[in-house]
Amino acid sequence: MYFFYFSRFLIRLALPIFLRRLLVINFKQVPNKGPLLLASNHPDSFFDALVIGATLTQPIFTLARGDAFKKPSVAFWLRQINLIPVFRGSEGRLAVKNIDTTMKESLDAMSAGNAVIIFSEGVCVNEWKLRPLGKGTARMAHQAWFGESNLKEMQVIPIGMNYEHYRGTGKRAAIRFGDAIHHTDIKTSPDDYEKWLREFNEILYVKMNQEILTIPDNATKEERVSAFNNFFGPNSVPSKGNFLLQGLGWFGRLIHRPIYQIFHKKVAKITARSVFYDSALFGLLLYIYPLIVLLISAIVGIFAGFKVALAVFAALPILAWMGNRYR
């Protein structure tokens, strides 16, 4: 749990540097305690979970692809940040057995008053529309409300994750929280299981779709830019600032460009320009960039003294932030 809170602390520091602007809409609709099932779309891989988790105050657990847990060493660290593996029936007999384990872990987390993030589409695709919903969210809600846990107070919170692009830094992003779904909102009897799941998904789809930026696949570049500006709003682009701030922004980009290019090329090669690009890039920068700053500061300190090293240690991330904001 300590590593979870440490990681969330780093994420909250890093997001203002990585993103040009993060808009959080209707956050007041999210209870700050009690069992919650956060049902989100999934356009940008694990980066979606990082943004949602950094926004909330309570402990969160996130359902993640089961194949990411194959290596014990990797699985250990994923568990430290409260990830719960979720498996598909198509992955084999063992995966089918593990589905029950996933459900139990999720229900146990909510029974303890925590929030669980589930990506209701089931797959991640870099696009601007809501895909058809799987049944996983509906099944978990049904089990929480009407199973042994009997969590009638549990709420399902629809979430819309929206990004200006999916290729690295400098983007606008918006996380929008929709109106909660309660067990009384579904009129079908819970005993009529399949019909109940369908009605739940119909309600969830409508509420999620209201919070998501939708752009046709055949939209032109100009149409996309117009859609982004209309969705994020006229005040979503930070002011370019005065001449001094623009100069500091330029200097911040200049000194960080070599570092960023190294990470960009490495991640592009590893992920083969897949949907995991943003997640891998942000994850590496999150844990390695502070070490780079520390190393540079230590080298400067050897030649210029502790005070100068301390100034460099503070100035580098500030310049990185200014480089992203004042452009």
TIDRENTI-318467 format. One record per residue (C-alpha): x, y, z. Coordinates in steps of 0.1 Angstrom, whole numbers, plus 5000, padded with zeros to 4 digits. Example, Ala and Ser with C-alpha at 12.3 -4.5 7.8 and 13.67 -1.06 7.14 Angstrom:
% TIDRENTI-318467
512349555078513749895071
This chain:
% TIDRENTI-318467
500050005000502950245007504150194971500650274959500550604977504150694967503250624930500050834932502151114947504551094918501751074893500051384907503451574903504051434868500651484851500951864850504251814832503051544808499651704800499152054787495852074806493851824826490151914830488151734857484451774852481651694877484051564903481651664931479351374919481951114931481551024968484751044988484050725006482050405004482050124978482250254942482450084908484050334884482950234848485250404822485850394785489350284775491050484748494550514761495550184778496850194814497250574813493450594817493750434851496650654862494650974854491550844872493550724902495351054905492051244906490451054934491251074971490250724983492250404977491450254943491849914927492049874890491149574868494049514843494749254816495648924830498448854806500449144821500748924853502548634837505948714850506048684888508448974892506149204872503049074889504549154923504949524914501549544897499949414929501749684949499749954930496449764935496049614901493649314899494149074869491149014848491048714824488848634795487248294789489048274756492348254774491847894785490447684813492747844840491548184830487948084834488747974870490548294876487448504867485848404900489048524918488948854900485248904910486048814947489049044949486949334934484049274957486349244987487849584978484449754975483249585007486249755025484850095012487250134983486750214946487249974918487950084882486649874854486949944817483549864804484449834767486749544775489449644749491549954744491450134710492950484703489750644690487150904698483950714704482450474728482650104717480049844726480149744762481049404775479049234803481749254829480649574845477049454846477949124861480049284888477349534897474749254899477049044921477749344944474149444948472449104949475148854958476548764991478249104995474849274995476449614988473149804982474950134989477450074961477250324932478350284896479950604884480150634846483450804834484450954801488150964794488951214766492251304750493451544723495851274710497450954721501151014712503051164742503151494759501451834753497851714750494651834766492751574785489451564802487951324827484251364830482151194858478551114849475451064870475650754893473750444887471950284917470449944920466950094920467550244885467249904868463649804866464149444855464049184883467549074893466348714890465948764852469748774849470348814812467649074808468849264838472449274823471049414791469049684808472049784830474349804799471750014780471650264809475450264814476050314777473850624775475350774806478950704795478350834760477251164774480651214788482751114758484051314728482851154696484551214663483751024631486550804617486450994584486651344600489251574584492051724605490252064606487051894618488951714645490652034657487252214658485751914677488551924702488252304708484452274712484651984736487552104758486252464757487852804748489752834781491352484779494452614761496752784786497853134780501153164761502353414787504653704783507953714765509853604796507653304802507753204765511553224767511653004797509252764780511552744750514552684772512752414791511952234759515452274746517252114776514651834779514451744742517451504743516051324773512551304758513851184724515750894741512550784759510450834728512550624706512850344732509150334739508150354702510450054696509149854725505449924719505649914681503450224681500650034697497950164722500450114750502750394738501450664762501350424792504950304786506250654780504650804811505550504833509250524823509350904827507550874861510150664877513350734857513151114851513451184889516550974890517951164860517251494877518951364909521951244889522451574871522051764903524651544920527151604892526551974894526951964931530351804929531652104910529452394921528252304956525152184974523152504970523552514932522752134931519552204950518652484927519152254897517151984913514152224917514652404884514652114860511051984866509752344867511352414834509852084820506452204831507052554816508152404784504852214781502752504792504252804774504652704738
